Amino acid sequence: MVDGQVRTIDVTDRRILDAMLTVPREAFVPASRQALAYLDLDLDVSEASGAKRFLIKPALTAKLLQAADISSTDRVLVVGCATGYVAAIAAKLAAEVVATEDDSALLAKARQTLAALGAANVACKAAPCAEGDPAGAPYDVILINGASEVTPEGLLGQLKEGGRLVGVSAETRPQRAMVVTRSHGEFGFRTLFDAAAPVLPGLERAAAFVF
């Protein structure tokens, strides 16, 4: 996965490459789909009774992490962590990670797997994607583990001065990876590259009236 999908797209941060080599992606995938864990696809990790949720493609995960420019002293918020894979990678890069998830079954899986892997600097919290973690804010980095069809105003307010929010914007087509930086109380939006990811629940565009 790292050699064939990540290195080939100019992900050069050695810490990210090492983290992706050491964190077992299959541990975050239901047993019936573990054979697919390292393929270049958005991998469904949903429980039978829950909404569709995914681990986003490994290559996109790596590029978003590189754009976030996480330092060893940063506090990171992972929004919509699903089973916790991105949180586990971020935990190798940052001082502290808070991962939010509103699906109780996925949250339980994330907690179990992260504990088994010894990711002691990750705390998993139950919260809707659009809510983030205002009680723990501000954060140096916020990672949206998927796409958003709306500007996530509530999450932007949880960025520290100089902080970065990274994710996929689906407000227009095609979808694009974006980084938002906070400086002097203002937000700067920068497009990184075309990308595609499943939209997270709670970050969907409001349904329009059709006559």
Backbone as CSV, one residue per row, in Angstrom:
resi,resn,N_x,N_y,N_z,CA_x,CA_y,CA_z,C_x,C_y,C_z
1,MET,0.831,-1.205,0.000,0.000,0.000,0.000,0.870,1.261,0.000
2,VAL,1.848,1.296,0.905,2.696,2.480,1.006,3.525,2.656,-0.256
3,ASP,4.150,1.585,-0.723,5.008,1.698,-1.906,4.203,1.955,-3.179
4,GLY,3.048,1.297,-3.323,2.300,1.373,-4.565,1.308,2.511,-4.649
5,GLN,0.812,2.992,-3.500,-0.242,3.999,-3.518,0.169,5.335,-2.917
6,VAL,1.077,5.315,-1.948,1.379,6.531,-1.185,2.653,7.212,-1.668
7,ARG,3.727,6.485,-1.763,4.979,7.093,-2.225,4.846,7.643,-3.648
8,THR,4.014,7.009,-4.470,3.905,7.388,-5.883,3.156,8.690,-6.114
9,ILE,2.549,9.265,-5.065,1.790,10.513,-5.221,2.449,11.654,-4.451
10,ASP,3.767,11.574,-4.302,4.558,12.646,-3.702,4.275,12.872,-2.220
11,VAL,3.897,11.821,-1.516,3.873,11.904,-0.057,5.286,11.583,0.420
12,THR,5.977,12.600,0.903,7.398,12.470,1.220,7.698,12.575,2.712
13,ASP,6.688,12.865,3.529,6.899,13.001,4.969,7.194,11.612,5.545
14,ARG,8.438,11.403,5.985,8.858,10.098,6.480,8.042,9.631,7.667
15,ARG,7.577,10.576,8.499,6.778,10.186,9.664,5.449,9.578,9.247
16,ILE,4.836,10.126,8.202,3.572,9.571,7.716,3.795,8.194,7.099
17,LEU,4.832,8.062,6.302,5.138,6.769,5.688,5.397,5.714,6.762
18,ASP,6.174,6.060,7.768,6.476,5.106,8.838,5.216,4.730,9.621
19,ALA,4.372,5.733,9.885,3.132,5.453,10.618,2.225,4.516,9.837
20,MET,2.120,4.735,8.530,1.250,3.881,7.710,1.832,2.483,7.545
21,LEU,3.143,2.363,7.684,3.766,1.044,7.638,3.565,0.273,8.934
22,THR,3.418,0.976,10.053,3.346,0.294,11.347,1.930,0.111,11.879
23,VAL,0.978,0.929,11.441,-0.409,0.782,11.914,-1.129,-0.228,11.020
24,PRO,-1.605,-1.334,11.561,-2.252,-2.372,10.743,-3.669,-1.960,10.322
25,ARG,-3.826,-1.554,9.088,-5.124,-1.073,8.608,-6.213,-2.132,8.752
26,GLU,-5.845,-3.410,8.591,-6.850,-4.471,8.667,-7.478,-4.574,10.057
27,ALA,-6.792,-4.068,11.090,-7.340,-4.128,12.441,-8.575,-3.249,12.598
28,PHE,-8.752,-2.290,11.697,-9.865,-1.344,11.770,-11.014,-1.720,10.833
29,VAL,-10.927,-2.911,10.256,-11.878,-3.362,9.234,-12.608,-4.602,9.732
30,PRO,-13.930,-4.716,9.482,-14.629,-5.954,9.856,-13.945,-7.179,9.261
31,ALA,-14.000,-8.286,9.977,-13.297,-9.504,9.563,-13.657,-9.928,8.144
32,SER,-14.907,-9.732,7.761,-15.354,-10.175,6.438,-14.750,-9.355,5.301
33,ARG,-14.134,-8.187,5.621,-13.593,-7.314,4.575,-12.090,-7.077,4.735
34,GLN,-11.453,-7.816,5.617,-10.042,-7.556,5.881,-9.156,-7.813,4.666
35,ALA,-9.585,-8.682,3.774,-8.799,-8.938,2.563,-8.729,-7.705,1.667
36,LEU,-9.635,-6.749,1.889,-9.684,-5.529,1.077,-8.972,-4.353,1.736
37,ALA,-8.388,-4.570,2.901,-7.915,-3.464,3.737,-6.890,-2.583,3.055
38,TYR,-6.067,-3.134,2.171,-4.972,-2.358,1.602,-5.215,-1.960,0.153
39,LEU,-6.438,-2.113,-0.319,-6.754,-1.710,-1.687,-7.010,-0.206,-1.751
40,ASP,-6.895,0.345,-2.948,-7.082,1.772,-3.178,-8.559,2.081,-3.352
41,LEU,-9.295,2.025,-2.241,-10.734,2.287,-2.289,-11.207,2.794,-0.940
42,ASP,-12.399,3.435,-0.972,-13.061,3.819,0.269,-13.728,2.562,0.817
43,LEU,-13.248,2.087,1.940,-13.628,0.767,2.436,-14.764,0.873,3.455
44,ASP,-15.859,0.222,3.152,-17.037,0.239,4.007,-16.737,-0.492,5.320
45,VAL,-16.876,0.209,6.441,-16.675,-0.413,7.753,-17.959,-0.342,8.579
46,SER,-19.087,-0.127,7.915,-20.361,0.064,8.604,-20.810,-1.202,9.309
47,GLU,-21.508,-0.988,10.400,-22.235,-2.077,11.031,-23.538,-2.283,10.258
48,ALA,-24.087,-3.484,10.347,-25.269,-3.830,9.553,-26.435,-2.882,9.805
49,SER,-26.576,-2.419,11.044,-27.726,-1.582,11.390,-27.458,-0.088,11.286
50,GLY,-26.228,0.287,10.937,-25.879,1.702,10.943,-25.823,2.308,9.566
51,ALA,-25.569,3.623,9.532,-25.389,4.325,8.263,-24.060,3.912,7.639
52,LYS,-23.954,4.071,6.334,-22.727,3.714,5.636,-21.575,4.605,6.105
53,ARG,-20.473,3.981,6.508,-19.276,4.692,6.927,-18.068,4.007,6.320
54,PHE,-16.999,4.778,6.095,-15.881,4.275,5.313,-14.544,4.670,5.934
55,LEU,-13.521,3.845,5.668,-12.144,4.296,5.752,-11.822,4.869,4.380
56,ILE,-11.432,6.134,4.322,-11.165,6.729,3.017,-9.864,6.161,2.438
57,LYS,-9.709,6.306,1.152,-8.583,5.700,0.439,-7.249,5.989,1.134
58,PRO,-6.348,5.007,1.174,-5.044,5.238,1.810,-4.282,6.415,1.208
59,ALA,-4.297,6.559,-0.113,-3.556,7.640,-0.753,-4.111,8.997,-0.335
60,LEU,-5.432,9.136,-0.301,-6.034,10.402,0.105,-5.763,10.670,1.581
61,THR,-5.845,9.637,2.398,-5.516,9.781,3.816,-4.118,10.365,3.981
62,ALA,-3.160,9.808,3.267,-1.770,10.252,3.382,-1.595,11.687,2.911
63,LYS,-2.228,12.051,1.808,-2.073,13.410,1.280,-2.712,14.449,2.210
64,LEU,-3.836,14.109,2.804,-4.468,15.029,3.752,-3.598,15.202,4.994
65,LEU,-3.030,14.100,5.472,-2.155,14.183,6.636,-0.923,15.029,6.333
66,GLN,-0.370,14.881,5.148,0.797,15.685,4.784,0.423,17.169,4.700
67,ALA,-0.751,17.467,4.148,-1.206,18.857,4.060,-1.452,19.465,5.438
68,ALA,-1.827,18.625,6.402,-2.096,19.120,7.757,-0.823,19.540,8.480
69,ASP,0.325,19.015,8.050,1.627,19.418,8.601,1.632,19.302,10.128
70,ILE,1.290,18.109,10.620,1.180,17.863,12.066,2.564,17.791,12.695
71,SER,2.758,18.542,13.775,4.021,18.495,14.504,3.857,17.654,15.768
72,SER,4.975,17.304,16.373,4.961,16.417,17.540,4.360,17.072,18.780
73,THR,4.135,18.369,18.753,3.541,19.074,19.891,2.070,19.425,19.659
74,ASP,1.519,19.089,18.506,0.162,19.499,18.142,-0.908,18.688,18.864
75,ARG,-2.032,19.367,19.089,-3.278,18.707,19.502,-4.153,18.610,18.260
76,VAL,-4.648,17.406,17.988,-5.358,17.126,16.749,-6.763,16.613,17.055
77,LEU,-7.736,17.114,16.303,-9.109,16.620,16.369,-9.414,15.888,15.073
78,VAL,-9.828,14.627,15.180,-10.261,13.840,14.022,-11.779,13.738,14.082
79,VAL,-12.448,14.292,13.087,-13.911,14.349,13.057,-14.449,13.184,12.226
80,GLY,-15.373,12.430,12.799,-15.944,11.286,12.094,-14.927,10.170,11.963
81,CYS,-14.392,9.721,13.086,-13.242,8.809,13.062,-13.588,7.398,12.621
82,ALA,-14.877,7.056,12.538,-15.298,5.686,12.182,-14.631,4.702,13.137
83,THR,-13.873,3.734,12.629,-13.249,2.743,13.507,-11.889,3.175,14.038
84,GLY,-11.427,4.374,13.669,-10.254,4.945,14.320,-8.941,4.891,13.569
85,TYR,-8.951,4.487,12.293,-7.681,4.329,11.576,-6.921,5.656,11.445
86,VAL,-7.581,6.701,10.999,-6.899,7.992,10.832,-6.411,8.515,12.180
87,ALA,-7.189,8.296,13.221,-6.760,8.711,14.554,-5.486,7.977,14.965
88,ALA,-5.380,6.701,14.620,-4.186,5.925,14.961,-2.956,6.448,14.233
89,ILE,-3.128,6.831,12.962,-2.003,7.415,12.216,-1.629,8.764,12.812
90,ALA,-2.630,9.608,13.071,-2.359,10.929,13.637,-1.674,10.827,14.992
91,ALA,-1.997,9.785,15.760,-1.398,9.602,17.083,0.103,9.365,17.008
92,LYS,0.577,8.862,15.863,2.015,8.663,15.668,2.740,9.982,15.366
93,LEU,1.968,11.001,15.006,2.544,12.270,14.566,2.407,13.376,15.599
94,ALA,1.355,13.326,16.415,0.968,14.440,17.283,1.183,14.109,18.754
95,ALA,1.064,15.134,19.585,1.146,14.932,21.035,-0.139,14.329,21.579
96,GLU,-1.272,14.776,21.047,-2.575,14.364,21.576,-3.594,14.361,20.450
97,VAL,-4.471,13.359,20.442,-5.524,13.254,19.434,-6.854,13.033,20.138
98,VAL,-7.864,13.784,19.735,-9.245,13.530,20.138,-9.990,13.109,18.883
99,ALA,-10.689,11.986,18.950,-11.417,11.450,17.807,-12.891,11.377,18.143
100,THR,-13.731,11.983,17.292,-15.171,11.992,17.549,-15.894,11.088,16.567
101,GLU,-16.990,10.493,17.057,-17.808,9.601,16.234,-19.191,9.523,16.864
102,ASP,-20.247,9.572,16.025,-21.594,9.515,16.587,-22.263,8.161,16.450
103,ASP,-21.639,7.212,15.753,-22.156,5.850,15.663,-21.574,5.053,16.834
104,SER,-22.427,4.616,17.744,-21.943,4.002,18.988,-21.165,2.713,18.740
105,ALA,-21.585,1.910,17.749,-20.885,0.657,17.467,-19.487,0.929,16.906
106,LEU,-19.385,1.910,16.002,-18.079,2.258,15.449,-17.177,2.874,16.524
107,LEU,-17.754,3.679,17.388,-16.973,4.292,18.463,-16.404,3.225,19.393
108,ALA,-17.215,2.233,19.705,-16.738,1.142,20.562,-15.607,0.381,19.886
109,LYS,-15.731,0.141,18.578,-14.672,-0.538,17.833,-13.400,0.304,17.833
110,ALA,-13.528,1.615,17.631,-12.364,2.496,17.635,-11.655,2.449,18.977
111,ARG,-12.403,2.545,20.053,-11.802,2.510,21.386,-11.071,1.192,21.629
112,GLN,-11.721,0.109,21.259,-11.134,-1.220,21.480,-9.838,-1.393,20.687
113,THR,-9.878,-1.016,19.417,-8.714,-1.228,18.551,-7.559,-0.314,18.933
114,LEU,-7.852,0.953,19.206,-6.800,1.889,19.588,-6.152,1.471,20.905
115,ALA,-6.941,0.981,21.851,-6.387,0.506,23.117,-5.503,-0.715,22.901
116,ALA,-5.948,-1.626,22.027,-5.171,-2.827,21.755,-3.834,-2.497,21.105
117,LEU,-3.789,-1.408,20.339,-2.559,-1.004,19.666,-1.688,-0.093,20.533
118,GLY,-2.166,0.214,21.739,-1.379,1.024,22.656,-1.349,2.502,22.322
119,ALA,-2.379,2.997,21.647,-2.441,4.424,21.284,-2.963,5.218,22.478
120,ALA,-2.094,5.404,23.459,-2.511,6.004,24.723,-2.796,7.495,24.618
121,ASN,-2.340,8.131,23.552,-2.556,9.578,23.409,-3.788,9.909,22.574
122,VAL,-4.701,8.948,22.398,-5.953,9.176,21.677,-7.126,9.030,22.643
123,ALA,-8.020,10.001,22.631,-9.275,9.924,23.379,-10.423,9.923,22.382
124,CYS,-11.320,8.958,22.488,-12.481,8.857,21.595,-13.711,9.390,22.313
125,LYS,-14.454,10.264,21.629,-15.633,10.878,22.218,-16.833,10.713,21.301
126,ALA,-17.999,10.539,21.906,-19.248,10.463,21.141,-19.716,11.876,20.827
127,ALA,-19.835,12.191,19.526,-20.292,13.524,19.116,-20.639,13.503,17.643
128,PRO,-21.659,14.252,17.220,-21.955,14.394,15.801,-20.794,15.064,15.080
129,CYS,-20.649,14.748,13.795,-19.519,15.274,13.027,-19.491,16.798,13.010
130,ALA,-20.643,17.415,12.823,-20.689,18.874,12.719,-20.384,19.566,14.041
131,GLU,-20.481,18.830,15.145,-20.284,19.434,16.466,-18.816,19.518,16.847
132,GLY,-18.022,18.524,16.449,-16.618,18.505,16.831,-16.454,18.298,18.318
133,ASP,-15.569,19.059,18.932,-15.308,18.938,20.369,-15.061,20.322,20.965
134,PRO,-16.100,21.135,21.074,-15.905,22.496,21.567,-15.309,22.549,22.966
135,ALA,-15.598,21.547,23.796,-15.074,21.557,25.160,-13.557,21.400,25.182
136,GLY,-13.014,20.731,24.179,-11.574,20.515,24.130,-10.825,21.515,23.275
137,ALA,-11.541,22.386,22.600,-10.921,23.363,21.706,-10.157,24.409,22.506
138,PRO,-9.181,25.072,21.864,-8.884,25.029,20.420,-7.865,23.943,20.080
139,TYR,-7.852,23.567,18.780,-6.958,22.537,18.269,-5.989,23.132,17.250
140,ASP,-4.790,22.555,17.207,-3.815,22.963,16.190,-4.219,22.460,14.809
141,VAL,-4.778,21.255,14.775,-5.171,20.633,13.509,-6.529,19.966,13.682
142,ILE,-7.405,20.139,12.688,-8.667,19.397,12.626,-8.681,18.641,11.311
143,LEU,-8.858,17.322,11.392,-8.949,16.461,10.212,-10.392,16.005,10.050
144,ILE,-10.985,16.321,8.903,-12.325,15.805,8.596,-12.140,14.499,7.836
145,ASN,-12.572,13.408,8.446,-12.333,12.080,7.897,-13.390,11.724,6.844
146,GLY,-13.433,12.549,5.792,-14.418,12.375,4.734,-14.666,13.711,4.065
147,ALA,-15.820,13.833,3.438,-16.156,15.060,2.715,-17.275,15.813,3.418
148,SER,-17.331,17.117,3.134,-18.388,17.974,3.662,-19.021,18.739,2.515
149,GLU,-20.347,18.755,2.483,-21.070,19.505,1.452,-21.367,20.928,1.889
150,VAL,-20.973,21.279,3.103,-21.212,22.620,3.641,-19.920,23.127,4.268
151,THR,-19.815,24.436,4.428,-18.681,24.995,5.164,-18.877,24.681,6.641
152,PRO,-17.936,23.958,7.258,-18.139,23.505,8.647,-17.827,24.606,9.657
153,GLU,-18.733,25.571,9.758,-18.486,26.752,10.585,-18.172,26.383,12.036
154,GLY,-18.917,25.420,12.578,-18.695,25.034,13.967,-17.311,24.483,14.213
155,LEU,-16.770,23.769,13.233,-15.428,23.213,13.364,-14.369,24.293,13.201
156,LEU,-14.579,25.221,12.287,-13.611,26.295,12.077,-13.392,27.093,13.357
157,GLY,-14.450,27.280,14.108,-14.337,28.030,15.357,-13.524,27.318,16.413
158,GLN,-13.209,26.044,16.198,-12.431,25.268,17.167,-10.950,25.210,16.812
159,LEU,-10.556,25.957,15.768,-9.145,26.026,15.391,-8.405,27.049,16.252
160,LYS,-7.209,26.669,16.656,-6.320,27.601,17.343,-5.794,28.613,16.331
161,GLU,-5.369,29.756,16.788,-4.678,30.719,15.929,-3.470,30.020,15.294
162,GLY,-3.378,30.100,13.986,-2.330,29.390,13.264,-2.676,27.951,12.942
163,GLY,-3.875,27.520,13.316,-4.280,26.130,13.107,-4.727,25.846,11.690
164,ARG,-4.825,24.548,11.368,-5.210,24.095,10.035,-6.364,23.103,10.131
165,LEU,-7.364,23.288,9.289,-8.420,22.298,9.095,-8.254,21.715,7.706
166,VAL,-8.252,20.377,7.619,-8.023,19.702,6.352,-9.138,18.696,6.111
167,GLY,-9.638,18.655,4.882,-10.659,17.692,4.510,-11.012,17.849,3.047
168,VAL,-12.092,17.202,2.642,-12.551,17.249,1.258,-13.827,18.075,1.190
169,SER,-13.818,19.085,0.338,-15.002,19.915,0.136,-15.828,19.353,-1.017
170,ALA,-17.101,19.070,-0.719,-18.035,18.610,-1.744,-19.109,19.659,-1.999
171,GLU,-18.781,20.921,-1.713,-19.747,21.998,-1.956,-19.966,22.220,-3.445
172,THR,-18.948,21.906,-4.242,-19.048,22.006,-5.700,-18.517,20.720,-6.310
173,ARG,-18.680,20.598,-7.622,-18.134,19.448,-8.347,-17.062,19.931,-9.308
174,PRO,-15.920,19.232,-9.399,-15.594,18.033,-8.629,-15.258,18.371,-7.182
175,GLN,-15.279,17.344,-6.340,-14.841,17.536,-4.968,-13.348,17.889,-4.960
176,ARG,-12.950,18.649,-3.931,-11.553,19.055,-3.840,-11.063,18.982,-2.395
177,ALA,-9.832,18.510,-2.228,-9.190,18.579,-0.924,-8.853,20.035,-0.619
178,MET,-9.092,20.442,0.629,-8.903,21.830,1.025,-8.134,21.896,2.337
179,VAL,-7.405,22.986,2.529,-6.856,23.316,3.836,-7.327,24.717,4.192
180,VAL,-7.807,24.858,5.413,-8.258,26.153,5.920,-7.345,26.541,7.071
181,THR,-6.771,27.715,7.010,-5.888,28.188,8.067,-6.520,29.369,8.793
182,ARG,-6.216,29.472,10.080,-6.739,30.584,10.876,-5.588,31.533,11.224
183,SER,-5.750,32.784,10.889,-4.714,33.776,11.153,-5.361,35.104,11.509
184,HIS,-5.039,35.626,12.682,-5.594,36.903,13.162,-7.124,36.891,13.126
185,GLY,-7.686,35.738,13.479,-9.136,35.619,13.548,-9.828,35.429,12.215
186,GLU,-9.080,35.442,11.122,-9.647,35.255,9.791,-9.289,33.861,9.275
187,PHE,-10.096,33.378,8.316,-9.893,32.050,7.759,-9.504,32.147,6.291
188,GLY,-8.437,31.457,5.940,-7.998,31.399,4.555,-8.236,30.010,3.986
189,PHE,-8.890,29.943,2.836,-9.241,28.671,2.204,-8.330,28.439,0.994
190,ARG,-7.720,27.263,0.938,-6.819,26.961,-0.179,-7.141,25.585,-0.748
191,THR,-7.360,25.524,-2.059,-7.597,24.250,-2.724,-6.270,23.535,-2.930
192,LEU,-6.252,22.242,-2.629,-5.032,21.447,-2.753,-5.008,20.633,-4.038
193,PHE,-6.051,19.843,-4.279,-6.106,18.968,-5.446,-7.516,18.390,-5.545
194,ASP,-7.880,17.914,-6.734,-9.160,17.227,-6.884,-9.136,15.936,-6.076
195,ALA,-10.236,15.639,-5.418,-10.319,14.448,-4.573,-11.777,14.047,-4.456
196,ALA,-12.004,12.847,-3.950,-13.370,12.395,-3.729,-13.393,11.515,-2.489
197,ALA,-14.406,11.747,-1.659,-14.573,10.957,-0.440,-16.054,10.939,-0.082
198,PRO,-16.509,9.916,0.625,-17.900,9.883,1.075,-18.190,11.047,2.020
199,VAL,-19.384,11.614,1.894,-19.799,12.730,2.743,-20.135,12.199,4.136
200,LEU,-19.653,12.890,5.157,-19.914,12.484,6.528,-21.327,12.881,6.946
201,PRO,-21.968,12.053,7.782,-23.300,12.409,8.274,-23.253,13.688,9.099
202,GLY,-24.221,14.554,8.877,-24.266,15.844,9.557,-23.575,16.947,8.803
203,LEU,-22.810,16.587,7.762,-22.143,17.587,6.933,-22.709,17.584,5.517
204,GLU,-23.930,17.071,5.380,-24.592,17.066,4.075,-25.227,18.432,3.803
205,ARG,-25.381,18.727,2.529,-26.090,19.920,2.085,-27.582,19.764,2.417
206,ALA,-28.216,20.842,2.855,-29.653,20.782,3.150,-30.415,20.468,1.865
207,ALA,-31.410,19.625,1.978,-32.214,19.258,0.827,-32.929,20.488,0.268
208,ALA,-32.843,20.667,-1.049,-33.494,21.826,-1.681,-34.926,21.473,-2.047
209,PHE,-35.780,22.496,-2.024,-37.168,22.284,-2.423,-37.249,22.094,-3.938
210,VAL,-37.959,21.050,-4.333,-38.163,20.790,-5.758,-39.641,20.963,-6.069
211,PHE,-39.954,21.863,-7.006,-41.348,22.148,-7.312,-41.924,21.069,-8.220
